[in-house]
Amino acid sequence: MRRERNETFSVGGPAQIDIGVSGEDVIILQGSGGHINVRIEGSNADDFAVTQSGDVILVTAPRGRRLLSGVGRLTVAVPEDTSVDVRTASGDVHIKTSVARLDVATASGDVRATDVHGDARVRAASGDCTFGDIDGALDVATASGDVRAGIVQGSVSIASASGDVRLATVNGAATFKTASGDLSVDLFDGPTFDMKTMSGDATLGIPRRRRLELDLQLLAGGLRNRLPESDGSEPEKTITIRAMGMSGDVTLFGA
């Protein structure tokens, strides 16, 4: 029998929600200031541990059933700029409001988030990862799945065995390690770009007035230069691009 359980907690300063579930989908919504509301739907809703420690709310699946496939859903309404930590064996994680920081570990399931005002970190065995804009660093490690993000102000580190990566803008240093999959950054303006891949193309948009230092070691591929000719202006900064790959091209175009 499907049950629904609701809990409400008062929080003062910057809040944090710490979630550990099995197979339940996790949804984070925008709530009212000063309160965190937890709704658990599922046959074992009453067995979850929901506790508070200061401004940290902890939601934990029943002991002994943590690794079992779940059939429920966990919905949490949080104040603006709450930090979110989620650990799940399977199930999707959907962050529908901006958060201060995001840390997700999942064996299987998609991760979708809007804007993150700090760092975003995901560890996943399988599933796509989609983000809005990120004010801090983006750190993703996944065995299989695509990665998408908007504007990333900080550094980027992405390790993927299989899947494409598409980022709108990166303003920090970037490191990519992939076995298979294409990489695209519409505008890259960080100090360094490092890529190691077995198979896959890389496409980078470079702003004007940038000096490029290239170190390309491509066994079966090459450089495709689509950059516009210089207008003679002095470069504003230097971007170092290092790429090592067995198969795939590196394309540079004006952004």
Secondary structure, 3 states (H helix, E strand, C coil): CCEEEEEEEECCCCCEEEEEECCCEEEEEECCCCEEEEEEEECCHHHCEEEEECCEEEEECCCCCCCCCCCCEEEEEECCCCEEEEEEEECCEEECCCECEEEEEEEECCEEECCECCCEEEEECCCCEECCCECCCEEEEECCCCEEEEEECCCEEEEECCCCEEEEEECCCEEEEEEECCEEEEEECCCEEEEEEEECCEEEEECCCEEEEEEEEEEECCEEEECCCCCCCCCCEEEEEEEEEEECCEEEEEC
